[in-house]
Amino acid sequence: MHMSGESILVILLVGIVAGWLAGQIVRGTGFGLIGDLLIGILGALIGAWLLPQLGIQLGSGILRAILNSTIGAVLLLLVIRLVRGGRRSWR
């Protein structure tokens, strides 16, 4: 899969939105706003790769990018929660 500079920029920007949405959907991860935004960017990359590999087509244009990225970020947050064992950090 070849991505142009524009594609990567769009994935990053949409990832920021997706990270915020995923943080709202998956509560209790304890990453805060900045952490959720970084998770969203990673989730955008995961969603942009994973969903087309599975043959899943959701919407079109920017809506498709936001949905794919949000799904990728939610999946990533859930995996991180499983790895952390659901522990909460004490402050």
C-alpha beads as a LAMMPS data file, in Angstrom:
LAMMPS data file: protein, C-alpha beads

91 atoms
90 bonds

1 atom types
1 bond types

-500.0 500.0 xlo xhi
-500.0 500.0 ylo yhi
-500.0 500.0 zlo zhi

Masses

1 110.0

Atoms # bond

1 1 1 0.000 0.000 0.000
2 1 1 1.480 3.341 -1.070
3 1 1 0.456 6.531 0.749
4 1 1 1.193 10.024 -0.485
5 1 1 2.092 12.933 1.776
6 1 1 -1.486 14.215 1.536
7 1 1 -2.861 10.834 2.618
8 1 1 -0.650 10.759 5.674
9 1 1 -1.620 14.338 6.604
10 1 1 -5.323 13.525 6.290
11 1 1 -4.859 10.381 8.395
12 1 1 -3.102 12.420 11.094
13 1 1 -5.751 15.153 11.174
14 1 1 -8.629 12.697 11.117
15 1 1 -6.790 10.663 13.748
16 1 1 -6.906 13.597 16.133
17 1 1 -10.689 13.780 15.748
18 1 1 -10.971 9.989 15.998
19 1 1 -8.839 9.921 19.147
20 1 1 -11.144 12.376 20.831
21 1 1 -14.199 10.367 19.752
22 1 1 -12.618 7.088 20.889
23 1 1 -11.768 8.660 24.251
24 1 1 -15.433 9.574 24.623
25 1 1 -16.582 6.077 23.638
26 1 1 -14.067 4.068 25.715
27 1 1 -14.043 5.529 29.207
28 1 1 -11.650 4.646 31.997
29 1 1 -8.423 4.247 30.026
30 1 1 -6.740 7.111 31.902
31 1 1 -4.760 8.616 29.007
32 1 1 -6.237 12.115 29.054
33 1 1 -6.711 14.421 26.101
34 1 1 -3.168 14.309 24.674
35 1 1 -2.885 10.536 25.137
36 1 1 -6.243 9.992 23.437
37 1 1 -5.156 12.171 20.515
38 1 1 -1.963 10.137 20.083
39 1 1 -3.976 6.920 20.346
40 1 1 -6.301 8.375 17.692
41 1 1 -3.422 8.967 15.303
42 1 1 -2.195 5.387 15.775
43 1 1 -5.782 4.161 15.513
44 1 1 -6.207 6.089 12.272
45 1 1 -3.266 4.235 10.811
46 1 1 -4.663 0.926 12.074
47 1 1 -8.168 1.675 10.788
48 1 1 -6.900 2.893 7.413
49 1 1 -5.053 -0.408 6.992
50 1 1 -7.276 -2.958 8.757
51 1 1 -10.781 -2.213 7.528
52 1 1 -9.940 -2.258 3.792
53 1 1 -8.023 -5.509 4.382
54 1 1 -11.202 -6.990 5.847
55 1 1 -13.260 -5.688 2.916
56 1 1 -15.304 -3.339 5.113
57 1 1 -16.502 -0.202 3.300
58 1 1 -18.110 2.453 5.522
59 1 1 -19.355 5.666 3.919
60 1 1 -17.260 7.716 1.544
61 1 1 -14.844 10.616 1.638
62 1 1 -14.034 12.252 4.953
63 1 1 -16.867 10.398 6.711
64 1 1 -15.228 7.109 5.756
65 1 1 -11.884 8.338 7.101
66 1 1 -13.400 9.428 10.415
67 1 1 -15.319 6.150 10.838
68 1 1 -12.305 3.983 9.957
69 1 1 -10.044 5.976 12.263
70 1 1 -12.492 5.950 15.147
71 1 1 -12.958 2.192 14.854
72 1 1 -9.179 1.716 14.749
73 1 1 -8.683 3.968 17.790
74 1 1 -11.435 2.219 19.780
75 1 1 -9.873 -1.153 18.971
76 1 1 -6.460 0.122 20.049
77 1 1 -7.839 1.542 23.311
78 1 1 -9.581 -1.742 24.065
79 1 1 -6.387 -3.720 23.409
80 1 1 -4.417 -1.367 25.651
81 1 1 -7.051 -1.762 28.360
82 1 1 -6.778 -5.573 28.081
83 1 1 -2.975 -5.453 28.263
84 1 1 -3.044 -3.130 31.265
85 1 1 -5.528 -5.454 32.934
86 1 1 -8.070 -2.720 33.595
87 1 1 -5.885 -1.245 36.353
88 1 1 -6.435 2.337 37.273
89 1 1 -3.519 4.615 37.984
90 1 1 -3.496 6.073 41.499
91 1 1 -2.817 9.792 41.767

Bonds

1 1 1 2
2 1 2 3
3 1 3 4
4 1 4 5
5 1 5 6
6 1 6 7
7 1 7 8
8 1 8 9
9 1 9 10
10 1 10 11
11 1 11 12
12 1 12 13
13 1 13 14
14 1 14 15
15 1 15 16
16 1 16 17
17 1 17 18
18 1 18 19
19 1 19 20
20 1 20 21
21 1 21 22
22 1 22 23
23 1 23 24
24 1 24 25
25 1 25 26
26 1 26 27
27 1 27 28
28 1 28 29
29 1 29 30
30 1 30 31
31 1 31 32
32 1 32 33
33 1 33 34
34 1 34 35
35 1 35 36
36 1 36 37
37 1 37 38
38 1 38 39
39 1 39 40
40 1 40 41
41 1 41 42
42 1 42 43
43 1 43 44
44 1 44 45
45 1 45 46
46 1 46 47
47 1 47 48
48 1 48 49
49 1 49 50
50 1 50 51
51 1 51 52
52 1 52 53
53 1 53 54
54 1 54 55
55 1 55 56
56 1 56 57
57 1 57 58
58 1 58 59
59 1 59 60
60 1 60 61
61 1 61 62
62 1 62 63
63 1 63 64
64 1 64 65
65 1 65 66
66 1 66 67
67 1 67 68
68 1 68 69
69 1 69 70
70 1 70 71
71 1 71 72
72 1 72 73
73 1 73 74
74 1 74 75
75 1 75 76
76 1 76 77
77 1 77 78
78 1 78 79
79 1 79 80
80 1 80 81
81 1 81 82
82 1 82 83
83 1 83 84
84 1 84 85
85 1 85 86
86 1 86 87
87 1 87 88
88 1 88 89
89 1 89 90
90 1 90 91
